[in-house]
Amino acid sequence: MNINKLEIQRIDPPIELMDAMNQQKIAQQRKRAQILEAEGLKEAAIRKAEGVQQQQILEADGEASAIERIA
């Protein structure tokens, strides 16, 4: 008698292993969420700084135009 095929239908790993795998998955998801949040905050800070810079440029241009008109 020869065995040509063997099929494993179900494997039940120990509960401790399943718990460890689930904890690792949760930790990875939290890490990714924290990275995305940090990237969003960084982008918001950059855009805000750029907006402030643009506002200062426009105010300075306005003041320069006013001084030229007076002179």
PDB file of N, H, CA, C and O in Angstrom:
ATOM      1  N   MET A   1       0.839  -1.179   0.000  1.00  0.00           N
ATOM      2  CA  MET A   1       0.000   0.000   0.000  1.00  0.00           C
ATOM      3  C   MET A   1       0.887   1.247   0.000  1.00  0.00           C
ATOM      4  O   MET A   1       1.756   1.396   0.860  1.00  0.00           O
ATOM      5  N   ASN A   2       0.667   2.131  -0.958  1.00  0.00           N
ATOM      6  H   ASN A   2      -0.039   2.010  -1.656  1.00  0.00           H
ATOM      7  CA  ASN A   2       1.399   3.395  -1.061  1.00  0.00           C
ATOM      8  C   ASN A   2       0.468   4.554  -0.711  1.00  0.00           C
ATOM      9  O   ASN A   2      -0.722   4.548  -1.027  1.00  0.00           O
ATOM     10  N   ILE A   3       1.048   5.534  -0.055  1.00  0.00           N
ATOM     11  H   ILE A   3       2.015   5.539   0.202  1.00  0.00           H
ATOM     12  CA  ILE A   3       0.288   6.751   0.248  1.00  0.00           C
ATOM     13  C   ILE A   3       0.688   7.795  -0.791  1.00  0.00           C
ATOM     14  O   ILE A   3       1.857   8.170  -0.886  1.00  0.00           O
ATOM     15  N   ASN A   4      -0.271   8.254  -1.555  1.00  0.00           N
ATOM     16  H   ASN A   4      -1.221   7.949  -1.478  1.00  0.00           H
ATOM     17  CA  ASN A   4      -0.001   9.222  -2.614  1.00  0.00           C
ATOM     18  C   ASN A   4      -0.271  10.659  -2.175  1.00  0.00           C
ATOM     19  O   ASN A   4       0.321  11.598  -2.706  1.00  0.00           O
ATOM     20  N   LYS A   5      -1.139  10.820  -1.234  1.00  0.00           N
ATOM     21  H   LYS A   5      -1.621  10.057  -0.803  1.00  0.00           H
ATOM     22  CA  LYS A   5      -1.542  12.173  -0.855  1.00  0.00           C
ATOM     23  C   LYS A   5      -1.917  12.180   0.611  1.00  0.00           C
ATOM     24  O   LYS A   5      -2.569  11.265   1.116  1.00  0.00           O
ATOM     25  N   LEU A   6      -1.485  13.245   1.286  1.00  0.00           N
ATOM     26  H   LEU A   6      -0.956  13.988   0.876  1.00  0.00           H
ATOM     27  CA  LEU A   6      -1.847  13.436   2.684  1.00  0.00           C
ATOM     28  C   LEU A   6      -2.361  14.853   2.824  1.00  0.00           C
ATOM     29  O   LEU A   6      -1.678  15.798   2.431  1.00  0.00           O
ATOM     30  N   GLU A   7      -3.523  15.015   3.363  1.00  0.00           N
ATOM     31  H   GLU A   7      -4.078  14.246   3.683  1.00  0.00           H
ATOM     32  CA  GLU A   7      -4.133  16.325   3.491  1.00  0.00           C
ATOM     33  C   GLU A   7      -4.420  16.611   4.958  1.00  0.00           C
ATOM     34  O   GLU A   7      -5.085  15.840   5.651  1.00  0.00           O
ATOM     35  N   ILE A   8      -3.884  17.764   5.413  1.00  0.00           N
ATOM     36  H   ILE A   8      -3.344  18.390   4.851  1.00  0.00           H
ATOM     37  CA  ILE A   8      -4.158  18.196   6.787  1.00  0.00           C
ATOM     38  C   ILE A   8      -5.358  19.121   6.718  1.00  0.00           C
ATOM     39  O   ILE A   8      -5.330  20.139   6.026  1.00  0.00           O
ATOM     40  N   GLN A   9      -6.394  18.771   7.427  1.00  0.00           N
ATOM     41  H   GLN A   9      -6.417  17.944   7.990  1.00  0.00           H
ATOM     42  CA  GLN A   9      -7.626  19.539   7.336  1.00  0.00           C
ATOM     43  C   GLN A   9      -7.736  20.617   8.406  1.00  0.00           C
ATOM     44  O   GLN A   9      -8.383  21.642   8.189  1.00  0.00           O
ATOM     45  N   ARG A  10      -7.128  20.400   9.525  1.00  0.00           N
ATOM     46  H   ARG A  10      -6.602  19.567   9.700  1.00  0.00           H
ATOM     47  CA  ARG A  10      -7.285  21.385  10.593  1.00  0.00           C
ATOM     48  C   ARG A  10      -6.113  21.289  11.554  1.00  0.00           C
ATOM     49  O   ARG A  10      -5.708  20.202  11.965  1.00  0.00           O
ATOM     50  N   ILE A  11      -5.578  22.449  11.900  1.00  0.00           N
ATOM     51  H   ILE A  11      -5.906  23.333  11.566  1.00  0.00           H
ATOM     52  CA  ILE A  11      -4.519  22.526  12.905  1.00  0.00           C
ATOM     53  C   ILE A  11      -4.982  23.514  13.968  1.00  0.00           C
ATOM     54  O   ILE A  11      -5.327  24.653  13.652  1.00  0.00           O
ATOM     55  N   ASP A  12      -4.991  23.097  15.180  1.00  0.00           N
ATOM     56  H   ASP A  12      -4.711  22.171  15.436  1.00  0.00           H
ATOM     57  CA  ASP A  12      -5.364  23.976  16.284  1.00  0.00           C
ATOM     58  C   ASP A  12      -4.121  24.273  17.122  1.00  0.00           C
ATOM     59  O   ASP A  12      -3.726  23.460  17.958  1.00  0.00           O
ATOM     60  N   PRO A  13      -3.497  25.455  16.895  1.00  0.00           N
ATOM     61  CA  PRO A  13      -2.328  25.789  17.703  1.00  0.00           C
ATOM     62  C   PRO A  13      -2.738  26.053  19.153  1.00  0.00           C
ATOM     63  O   PRO A  13      -3.908  26.317  19.432  1.00  0.00           O
ATOM     64  N   PRO A  14      -1.792  25.983  20.055  1.00  0.00           N
ATOM     65  CA  PRO A  14      -2.112  26.255  21.465  1.00  0.00           C
ATOM     66  C   PRO A  14      -2.681  27.665  21.646  1.00  0.00           C
ATOM     67  O   PRO A  14      -2.354  28.583  20.895  1.00  0.00           O
ATOM     68  N   ILE A  15      -3.527  27.813  22.644  1.00  0.00           N
ATOM     69  H   ILE A  15      -3.793  27.067  23.254  1.00  0.00           H
ATOM     70  CA  ILE A  15      -4.160  29.107  22.925  1.00  0.00           C
ATOM     71  C   ILE A  15      -3.117  30.182  23.186  1.00  0.00           C
ATOM     72  O   ILE A  15      -3.284  31.325  22.762  1.00  0.00           O
ATOM     73  N   GLU A  16      -2.039  29.822  23.883  1.00  0.00           N
ATOM     74  H   GLU A  16      -1.903  28.893  24.227  1.00  0.00           H
ATOM     75  CA  GLU A  16      -0.987  30.800  24.187  1.00  0.00           C
ATOM     76  C   GLU A  16      -0.364  31.343  22.900  1.00  0.00           C
ATOM     77  O   GLU A  16      -0.061  32.533  22.809  1.00  0.00           O
ATOM     78  N   LEU A  17      -0.175  30.482  21.919  1.00  0.00           N
ATOM     79  H   LEU A  17      -0.421  29.516  21.992  1.00  0.00           H
ATOM     80  CA  LEU A  17       0.388  30.915  20.643  1.00  0.00           C
ATOM     81  C   LEU A  17      -0.589  31.830  19.913  1.00  0.00           C
ATOM     82  O   LEU A  17      -0.187  32.849  19.351  1.00  0.00           O
ATOM     83  N   MET A  18      -1.843  31.478  19.920  1.00  0.00           N
ATOM     84  H   MET A  18      -2.170  30.650  20.377  1.00  0.00           H
ATOM     85  CA  MET A  18      -2.861  32.323  19.279  1.00  0.00           C
ATOM     86  C   MET A  18      -2.947  33.687  19.953  1.00  0.00           C
ATOM     87  O   MET A  18      -3.059  34.708  19.275  1.00  0.00           O
ATOM     88  N   ASP A  19      -2.896  33.709  21.279  1.00  0.00           N
ATOM     89  H   ASP A  19      -2.805  32.879  21.829  1.00  0.00           H
ATOM     90  CA  ASP A  19      -2.919  34.973  22.011  1.00  0.00           C
ATOM     91  C   ASP A  19      -1.704  35.834  21.661  1.00  0.00           C
ATOM     92  O   ASP A  19      -1.831  37.040  21.449  1.00  0.00           O
ATOM     93  N   ALA A  20      -0.539  35.212  21.602  1.00  0.00           N
ATOM     94  H   ALA A  20      -0.436  34.233  21.774  1.00  0.00           H
ATOM     95  CA  ALA A  20       0.685  35.949  21.258  1.00  0.00           C
ATOM     96  C   ALA A  20       0.590  36.518  19.849  1.00  0.00           C
ATOM     97  O   ALA A  20       0.999  37.654  19.611  1.00  0.00           O
ATOM     98  N   MET A  21       0.060  35.748  18.925  1.00  0.00           N
ATOM     99  H   MET A  21      -0.273  34.825  19.118  1.00  0.00           H
ATOM    100  CA  MET A  21      -0.088  36.220  17.546  1.00  0.00           C
ATOM    101  C   MET A  21      -1.077  37.385  17.461  1.00  0.00           C
ATOM    102  O   MET A  21      -0.849  38.347  16.729  1.00  0.00           O
ATOM    103  N   ASN A  22      -2.169  37.292  18.209  1.00  0.00           N
ATOM    104  H   ASN A  22      -2.355  36.510  18.804  1.00  0.00           H
ATOM    105  CA  ASN A  22      -3.154  38.371  18.224  1.00  0.00           C
ATOM    106  C   ASN A  22      -2.582  39.643  18.847  1.00  0.00           C
ATOM    107  O   ASN A  22      -2.829  40.743  18.353  1.00  0.00           O
ATOM    108  N   GLN A  23      -1.827  39.495  19.920  1.00  0.00           N
ATOM    109  H   GLN A  23      -1.627  38.601  20.321  1.00  0.00           H
ATOM    110  CA  GLN A  23      -1.206  40.655  20.553  1.00  0.00           C
ATOM    111  C   GLN A  23      -0.201  41.325  19.613  1.00  0.00           C
ATOM    112  O   GLN A  23      -0.111  42.551  19.565  1.00  0.00           O
ATOM    113  N   GLN A  24       0.545  40.522  18.874  1.00  0.00           N
ATOM    114  H   GLN A  24       0.473  39.525  18.913  1.00  0.00           H
ATOM    115  CA  GLN A  24       1.500  41.071  17.928  1.00  0.00           C
ATOM    116  C   GLN A  24       0.772  41.834  16.814  1.00  0.00           C
ATOM    117  O   GLN A  24       1.206  42.913  16.410  1.00  0.00           O
ATOM    118  N   LYS A  25      -0.308  41.282  16.332  1.00  0.00           N
ATOM    119  H   LYS A  25      -0.661  40.406  16.660  1.00  0.00           H
ATOM    120  CA  LYS A  25      -1.092  41.945  15.285  1.00  0.00           C
ATOM    121  C   LYS A  25      -1.648  43.279  15.789  1.00  0.00           C
ATOM    122  O   LYS A  25      -1.598  44.284  15.080  1.00  0.00           O
ATOM    123  N   ILE A  26      -2.168  43.282  16.994  1.00  0.00           N
ATOM    124  H   ILE A  26      -2.209  42.465  17.569  1.00  0.00           H
ATOM    125  CA  ILE A  26      -2.710  44.510  17.576  1.00  0.00           C
ATOM    126  C   ILE A  26      -1.601  45.546  17.753  1.00  0.00           C
ATOM    127  O   ILE A  26      -1.806  46.728  17.476  1.00  0.00           O
ATOM    128  N   ALA A  27      -0.445  45.114  18.206  1.00  0.00           N
ATOM    129  H   ALA A  27      -0.279  44.154  18.431  1.00  0.00           H
ATOM    130  CA  ALA A  27       0.677  46.032  18.395  1.00  0.00           C
ATOM    131  C   ALA A  27       1.112  46.645  17.062  1.00  0.00           C
ATOM    132  O   ALA A  27       1.420  47.835  16.997  1.00  0.00           O
ATOM    133  N   GLN A  28       1.137  45.849  16.020  1.00  0.00           N
ATOM    134  H   GLN A  28       0.887  44.883  16.073  1.00  0.00           H
ATOM    135  CA  GLN A  28       1.513  46.362  14.704  1.00  0.00           C
ATOM    136  C   GLN A  28       0.487  47.362  14.189  1.00  0.00           C
ATOM    137  O   GLN A  28       0.854  48.367  13.581  1.00  0.00           O
ATOM    138  N   GLN A  29      -0.790  47.099  14.425  1.00  0.00           N
ATOM    139  H   GLN A  29      -1.088  46.282  14.919  1.00  0.00           H
ATOM    140  CA  GLN A  29      -1.834  48.022  13.996  1.00  0.00           C
ATOM    141  C   GLN A  29      -1.739  49.342  14.752  1.00  0.00           C
ATOM    142  O   GLN A  29      -1.891  50.410  14.159  1.00  0.00           O
ATOM    143  N   ARG A  30      -1.489  49.274  16.048  1.00  0.00           N
ATOM    144  H   ARG A  30      -1.366  48.406  16.529  1.00  0.00           H
ATOM    145  CA  ARG A  30      -1.333  50.497  16.844  1.00  0.00           C
ATOM    146  C   ARG A  30      -0.118  51.299  16.390  1.00  0.00           C
ATOM    147  O   ARG A  30      -0.169  52.524  16.283  1.00  0.00           O
ATOM    148  N   LYS A  31       0.968  50.590  16.126  1.00  0.00           N
ATOM    149  H   LYS A  31       1.010  49.595  16.213  1.00  0.00           H
ATOM    150  CA  LYS A  31       2.191  51.259  15.665  1.00  0.00           C
ATOM    151  C   LYS A  31       1.923  51.996  14.350  1.00  0.00           C
ATOM    152  O   LYS A  31       2.318  53.151  14.190  1.00  0.00           O
ATOM    153  N   ARG A  32       1.257  51.331  13.422  1.00  0.00           N
ATOM    154  H   ARG A  32       0.936  50.393  13.552  1.00  0.00           H
ATOM    155  CA  ARG A  32       0.952  51.959  12.134  1.00  0.00           C
ATOM    156  C   ARG A  32       0.026  53.158  12.318  1.00  0.00           C
ATOM    157  O   ARG A  32       0.197  54.180  11.654  1.00  0.00           O
ATOM    158  N   ALA A  33      -0.942  53.040  13.207  1.00  0.00           N
ATOM    159  H   ALA A  33      -1.081  52.210  13.747  1.00  0.00           H
ATOM    160  CA  ALA A  33      -1.848  54.163  13.472  1.00  0.00           C
ATOM    161  C   ALA A  33      -1.088  55.340  14.058  1.00  0.00           C
ATOM    162  O   ALA A  33      -1.352  56.485  13.690  1.00  0.00           O
ATOM    163  N   GLN A  34      -0.153  55.084  14.959  1.00  0.00           N
ATOM    164  H   GLN A  34       0.061  54.154  15.258  1.00  0.00           H
ATOM    165  CA  GLN A  34       0.636  56.159  15.548  1.00  0.00           C
ATOM    166  C   GLN A  34       1.528  56.818  14.500  1.00  0.00           C
ATOM    167  O   GLN A  34       1.706  58.036  14.507  1.00  0.00           O
ATOM    168  N   ILE A  35       2.082  56.020  13.612  1.00  0.00           N
ATOM    169  H   ILE A  35       1.938  55.031  13.606  1.00  0.00           H
ATOM    170  CA  ILE A  35       2.919  56.578  12.542  1.00  0.00           C
ATOM    171  C   ILE A  35       2.083  57.476  11.635  1.00  0.00           C
ATOM    172  O   ILE A  35       2.506  58.579  11.291  1.00  0.00           O
ATOM    173  N   LEU A  36       0.901  57.008  11.249  1.00  0.00           N
ATOM    174  H   LEU A  36       0.557  56.111  11.529  1.00  0.00           H
ATOM    175  CA  LEU A  36       0.029  57.804  10.385  1.00  0.00           C
ATOM    176  C   LEU A  36      -0.399  59.098  11.069  1.00  0.00           C
ATOM    177  O   LEU A  36      -0.452  60.151  10.433  1.00  0.00           O
ATOM    178  N   GLU A  37      -0.699  59.024  12.352  1.00  0.00           N
ATOM    179  H   GLU A  37      -0.655  58.169  12.869  1.00  0.00           H
ATOM    180  CA  GLU A  37      -1.088  60.219  13.092  1.00  0.00           C
ATOM    181  C   GLU A  37       0.065  61.209  13.158  1.00  0.00           C
ATOM    182  O   GLU A  37      -0.133  62.410  12.973  1.00  0.00           O
ATOM    183  N   ALA A  38       1.268  60.713  13.422  1.00  0.00           N
ATOM    184  H   ALA A  38       1.429  59.737  13.573  1.00  0.00           H
ATOM    185  CA  ALA A  38       2.442  61.583  13.495  1.00  0.00           C
ATOM    186  C   ALA A  38       2.727  62.234  12.144  1.00  0.00           C
ATOM    187  O   ALA A  38       3.072  63.414  12.081  1.00  0.00           O
ATOM    188  N   GLU A  39       2.582  61.471  11.071  1.00  0.00           N
ATOM    189  H   GLU A  39       2.301  60.513  11.122  1.00  0.00           H
ATOM    190  CA  GLU A  39       2.786  62.027   9.741  1.00  0.00           C
ATOM    191  C   GLU A  39       1.755  63.110   9.441  1.00  0.00           C
ATOM    192  O   GLU A  39       2.084  64.131   8.837  1.00  0.00           O
ATOM    193  N   GLY A  40       0.520  62.896   9.858  1.00  0.00           N
ATOM    194  H   GLY A  40       0.253  62.067  10.349  1.00  0.00           H
ATOM    195  CA  GLY A  40      -0.533  63.896   9.662  1.00  0.00           C
ATOM    196  C   GLY A  40      -0.251  65.172  10.439  1.00  0.00           C
ATOM    197  O   GLY A  40      -0.427  66.274   9.920  1.00  0.00           O
ATOM    198  N   LEU A  41       0.185  65.023  11.680  1.00  0.00           N
ATOM    199  H   LEU A  41       0.328  64.128  12.102  1.00  0.00           H
ATOM    200  CA  LEU A  41       0.513  66.198  12.491  1.00  0.00           C
ATOM    201  C   LEU A  41       1.694  66.959  11.896  1.00  0.00           C
ATOM    202  O   LEU A  41       1.711  68.190  11.894  1.00  0.00           O
ATOM    203  N   LYS A  42       2.660  66.233  11.402  1.00  0.00           N
ATOM    204  H   LYS A  42       2.646  65.233  11.403  1.00  0.00           H
ATOM    205  CA  LYS A  42       3.835  66.862  10.773  1.00  0.00           C
ATOM    206  C   LYS A  42       3.398  67.659   9.546  1.00  0.00           C
ATOM    207  O   LYS A  42       3.795  68.811   9.373  1.00  0.00           O
ATOM    208  N   GLU A  43       2.586  67.046   8.705  1.00  0.00           N
ATOM    209  H   GLU A  43       2.264  66.110   8.845  1.00  0.00           H
ATOM    210  CA  GLU A  43       2.109  67.718   7.495  1.00  0.00           C
ATOM    211  C   GLU A  43       1.291  68.958   7.845  1.00  0.00           C
ATOM    212  O   GLU A  43       1.418  69.992   7.189  1.00  0.00           O
ATOM    213  N   ALA A  44       0.456  68.858   8.874  1.00  0.00           N
ATOM    214  H   ALA A  44       0.353  68.018   9.406  1.00  0.00           H
ATOM    215  CA  ALA A  44      -0.342  70.010   9.300  1.00  0.00           C
ATOM    216  C   ALA A  44       0.555  71.145   9.794  1.00  0.00           C
ATOM    217  O   ALA A  44       0.307  72.312   9.490  1.00  0.00           O
ATOM    218  N   ALA A  45       1.591  70.806  10.552  1.00  0.00           N
ATOM    219  H   ALA A  45       1.792  69.858  10.799  1.00  0.00           H
ATOM    220  CA  ALA A  45       2.514  71.829  11.060  1.00  0.00           C
ATOM    221  C   ALA A  45       3.261  72.503   9.914  1.00  0.00           C
ATOM    222  O   ALA A  45       3.464  73.717   9.927  1.00  0.00           O
ATOM    223  N   ILE A  46       3.666  71.717   8.933  1.00  0.00           N
ATOM    224  H   ILE A  46       3.501  70.731   8.923  1.00  0.00           H
ATOM    225  CA  ILE A  46       4.369  72.276   7.775  1.00  0.00           C
ATOM    226  C   ILE A  46       3.456  73.232   7.021  1.00  0.00           C
ATOM    227  O   ILE A  46       3.859  74.341   6.672  1.00  0.00           O
ATOM    228  N   ARG A  47       2.243  72.804   6.774  1.00  0.00           N
ATOM    229  H   ARG A  47       1.915  71.902   7.058  1.00  0.00           H
ATOM    230  CA  ARG A  47       1.298  73.659   6.028  1.00  0.00           C
ATOM    231  C   ARG A  47       0.969  74.933   6.793  1.00  0.00           C
ATOM    232  O   ARG A  47       0.842  76.003   6.198  1.00  0.00           O
ATOM    233  N   LYS A  48       0.833  74.820   8.102  1.00  0.00           N
ATOM    234  H   LYS A  48       0.937  73.950   8.585  1.00  0.00           H
ATOM    235  CA  LYS A  48       0.554  76.005   8.907  1.00  0.00           C
ATOM    236  C   LYS A  48       1.726  76.979   8.832  1.00  0.00           C
ATOM    237  O   LYS A  48       1.524  78.183   8.678  1.00  0.00           O
ATOM    238  N   ALA A  49       2.951  76.462   8.939  1.00  0.00           N
ATOM    239  H   ALA A  49       3.115  75.483   9.064  1.00  0.00           H
ATOM    240  CA  ALA A  49       4.135  77.325   8.860  1.00  0.00           C
ATOM    241  C   ALA A  49       4.235  77.984   7.493  1.00  0.00           C
ATOM    242  O   ALA A  49       4.587  79.159   7.388  1.00  0.00           O
ATOM    243  N   GLU A  50       3.930  77.236   6.462  1.00  0.00           N
ATOM    244  H   GLU A  50       3.644  76.282   6.548  1.00  0.00           H
ATOM    245  CA  GLU A  50       3.952  77.807   5.118  1.00  0.00           C
ATOM    246  C   GLU A  50       2.896  78.900   4.976  1.00  0.00           C
ATOM    247  O   GLU A  50       3.142  79.922   4.335  1.00  0.00           O
ATOM    248  N   GLY A  51       1.733  78.689   5.566  1.00  0.00           N
ATOM    249  H   GLY A  51       1.534  77.859   6.086  1.00  0.00           H
ATOM    250  CA  GLY A  51       0.673  79.699   5.528  1.00  0.00           C
ATOM    251  C   GLY A  51       1.074  80.966   6.254  1.00  0.00           C
ATOM    252  O   GLY A  51       0.819  82.069   5.772  1.00  0.00           O
ATOM    253  N   VAL A  52       1.699  80.815   7.409  1.00  0.00           N
ATOM    254  H   VAL A  52       1.906  79.919   7.801  1.00  0.00           H
ATOM    255  CA  VAL A  52       2.175  81.978   8.173  1.00  0.00           C
ATOM    256  C   VAL A  52       3.230  82.738   7.366  1.00  0.00           C
ATOM    257  O   VAL A  52       3.220  83.967   7.306  1.00  0.00           O
ATOM    258  N   GLN A  53       4.131  81.985   6.751  1.00  0.00           N
ATOM    259  H   GLN A  53       4.139  80.986   6.799  1.00  0.00           H
ATOM    260  CA  GLN A  53       5.186  82.604   5.937  1.00  0.00           C
ATOM    261  C   GLN A  53       4.574  83.379   4.774  1.00  0.00           C
ATOM    262  O   GLN A  53       4.982  84.505   4.493  1.00  0.00           O
ATOM    263  N   GLN A  54       3.605  82.784   4.106  1.00  0.00           N
ATOM    264  H   GLN A  54       3.273  81.869   4.334  1.00  0.00           H
ATOM    265  CA  GLN A  54       2.952  83.459   2.979  1.00  0.00           C
ATOM    266  C   GLN A  54       2.216  84.707   3.454  1.00  0.00           C
ATOM    267  O   GLN A  54       2.224  85.733   2.773  1.00  0.00           O
ATOM    268  N   GLN A  55       1.584  84.621   4.617  1.00  0.00           N
ATOM    269  H   GLN A  55       1.578  83.787   5.170  1.00  0.00           H
ATOM    270  CA  GLN A  55       0.880  85.789   5.169  1.00  0.00           C
ATOM    271  C   GLN A  55       1.872  86.910   5.450  1.00  0.00           C
ATOM    272  O   GLN A  55       1.587  88.069   5.150  1.00  0.00           O
ATOM    273  N   GLN A  56       3.015  86.595   6.011  1.00  0.00           N
ATOM    274  H   GLN A  56       3.248  85.654   6.255  1.00  0.00           H
ATOM    275  CA  GLN A  56       4.023  87.611   6.310  1.00  0.00           C
ATOM    276  C   GLN A  56       4.555  88.246   5.033  1.00  0.00           C
ATOM    277  O   GLN A  56       4.806  89.450   4.988  1.00  0.00           O
ATOM    278  N   ILE A  57       4.725  87.437   4.000  1.00  0.00           N
ATOM    279  H   ILE A  57       4.520  86.458   4.036  1.00  0.00           H
ATOM    280  CA  ILE A  57       5.193  87.976   2.723  1.00  0.00           C
ATOM    281  C   ILE A  57       4.164  88.949   2.152  1.00  0.00           C
ATOM    282  O   ILE A  57       4.518  90.032   1.685  1.00  0.00           O
ATOM    283  N   LEU A  58       2.899  88.561   2.194  1.00  0.00           N
ATOM    284  H   LEU A  58       2.612  87.682   2.574  1.00  0.00           H
ATOM    285  CA  LEU A  58       1.847  89.433   1.657  1.00  0.00           C
ATOM    286  C   LEU A  58       1.738  90.724   2.461  1.00  0.00           C
ATOM    287  O   LEU A  58       1.557  91.799   1.889  1.00  0.00           O
ATOM    288  N   GLU A  59       1.846  90.625   3.779  1.00  0.00           N
ATOM    289  H   GLU A  59       1.992  89.752   4.245  1.00  0.00           H
ATOM    290  CA  GLU A  59       1.796  91.830   4.616  1.00  0.00           C
ATOM    291  C   GLU A  59       2.978  92.746   4.315  1.00  0.00           C
ATOM    292  O   GLU A  59       2.820  93.965   4.243  1.00  0.00           O
ATOM    293  N   ALA A  60       4.146  92.168   4.142  1.00  0.00           N
ATOM    294  H   ALA A  60       4.275  91.178   4.201  1.00  0.00           H
ATOM    295  CA  ALA A  60       5.332  92.977   3.830  1.00  0.00           C
ATOM    296  C   ALA A  60       5.187  93.634   2.464  1.00  0.00           C
ATOM    297  O   ALA A  60       5.562  94.794   2.294  1.00  0.00           O
ATOM    298  N   ASP A  61       4.650  92.908   1.489  1.00  0.00           N
ATOM    299  H   ASP A  61       4.345  91.965   1.627  1.00  0.00           H
ATOM    300  CA  ASP A  61       4.419  93.482   0.159  1.00  0.00           C
ATOM    301  C   ASP A  61       3.433  94.641   0.249  1.00  0.00           C
ATOM    302  O   ASP A  61       3.609  95.674  -0.399  1.00  0.00           O
ATOM    303  N   GLY A  62       2.388  94.455   1.064  1.00  0.00           N
ATOM    304  H   GLY A  62       2.245  93.617   1.590  1.00  0.00           H
ATOM    305  CA  GLY A  62       1.404  95.519   1.237  1.00  0.00           C
ATOM    306  C   GLY A  62       2.006  96.757   1.867  1.00  0.00           C
ATOM    307  O   GLY A  62       1.723  97.877   1.442  1.00  0.00           O
ATOM    308  N   GLU A  63       2.826  96.562   2.869  1.00  0.00           N
ATOM    309  H   GLU A  63       3.056  95.652   3.214  1.00  0.00           H
ATOM    310  CA  GLU A  63       3.497  97.694   3.527  1.00  0.00           C
ATOM    311  C   GLU A  63       4.451  98.382   2.559  1.00  0.00           C
ATOM    312  O   GLU A  63       4.532  99.610   2.544  1.00  0.00           O
ATOM    313  N   ALA A  64       5.171  97.614   1.754  1.00  0.00           N
ATOM    314  H   ALA A  64       5.105  96.616   1.766  1.00  0.00           H
ATOM    315  CA  ALA A  64       6.107  98.185   0.792  1.00  0.00           C
ATOM    316  C   ALA A  64       5.343  99.014  -0.247  1.00  0.00           C
ATOM    317  O   ALA A  64       5.794 100.094  -0.629  1.00  0.00           O
ATOM    318  N   SER A  65       4.205  98.521  -0.697  1.00  0.00           N
ATOM    319  H   SER A  65       3.839  97.644  -0.387  1.00  0.00           H
ATOM    320  CA  SER A  65       3.391  99.260  -1.660  1.00  0.00           C
ATOM    321  C   SER A  65       2.882 100.568  -1.044  1.00  0.00           C
ATOM    322  O   SER A  65       2.859 101.610  -1.698  1.00  0.00           O
ATOM    323  N   ALA A  66       2.480 100.489   0.213  1.00  0.00           N
ATOM    324  H   ALA A  66       2.499  99.642   0.744  1.00  0.00           H
ATOM    325  CA  ALA A  66       1.980 101.692   0.877  1.00  0.00           C
ATOM    326  C   ALA A  66       3.089 102.732   1.016  1.00  0.00           C
ATOM    327  O   ALA A  66       2.855 103.923   0.807  1.00  0.00           O
ATOM    328  N   ILE A  67       4.281 102.292   1.364  1.00  0.00           N
ATOM    329  H   ILE A  67       4.472 101.326   1.535  1.00  0.00           H
ATOM    330  CA  ILE A  67       5.428 103.220   1.508  1.00  0.00           C
ATOM    331  C   ILE A  67       5.772 103.829   0.158  1.00  0.00           C
ATOM    332  O   ILE A  67       6.086 105.017   0.086  1.00  0.00           O
ATOM    333  N   GLU A  68       5.721 103.044  -0.913  1.00  0.00           N
ATOM    334  H   GLU A  68       5.466 102.079  -0.855  1.00  0.00           H
ATOM    335  CA  GLU A  68       6.014 103.575  -2.247  1.00  0.00           C
ATOM    336  C   GLU A  68       4.990 104.625  -2.665  1.00  0.00           C
ATOM    337  O   GLU A  68       5.344 105.618  -3.301  1.00  0.00           O
ATOM    338  N   ARG A  69       3.744 104.415  -2.318  1.00  0.00           N
ATOM    339  H   ARG A  69       3.457 103.608  -1.801  1.00  0.00           H
ATOM    340  CA  ARG A  69       2.701 105.375  -2.660  1.00  0.00           C
ATOM    341  C   ARG A  69       2.906 106.698  -1.911  1.00  0.00           C
ATOM    342  O   ARG A  69       2.705 107.782  -2.460  1.00  0.00           O
ATOM    343  N   ILE A  70       3.308 106.576  -0.654  1.00  0.00           N
ATOM    344  H   ILE A  70       3.471 105.696  -0.208  1.00  0.00           H
ATOM    345  CA  ILE A  70       3.525 107.773   0.161  1.00  0.00           C
ATOM    346  C   ILE A  70       4.730 108.554  -0.362  1.00  0.00           C
ATOM    347  O   ILE A  70       4.727 109.784  -0.411  1.00  0.00           O
ATOM    348  N   ALA A  71       5.765 107.795  -0.754  1.00  0.00           N
ATOM    349  H   ALA A  71       5.767 106.796  -0.714  1.00  0.00           H
ATOM    350  CA  ALA A  71       6.995 108.452  -1.212  1.00  0.00           C
ATOM    351  C   ALA A  71       6.792 108.945  -2.599  1.00  0.00           C
ATOM    352  O   ALA A  71       7.702 109.533  -3.185  1.00  0.00           O
TER     353      ALA A  71
END
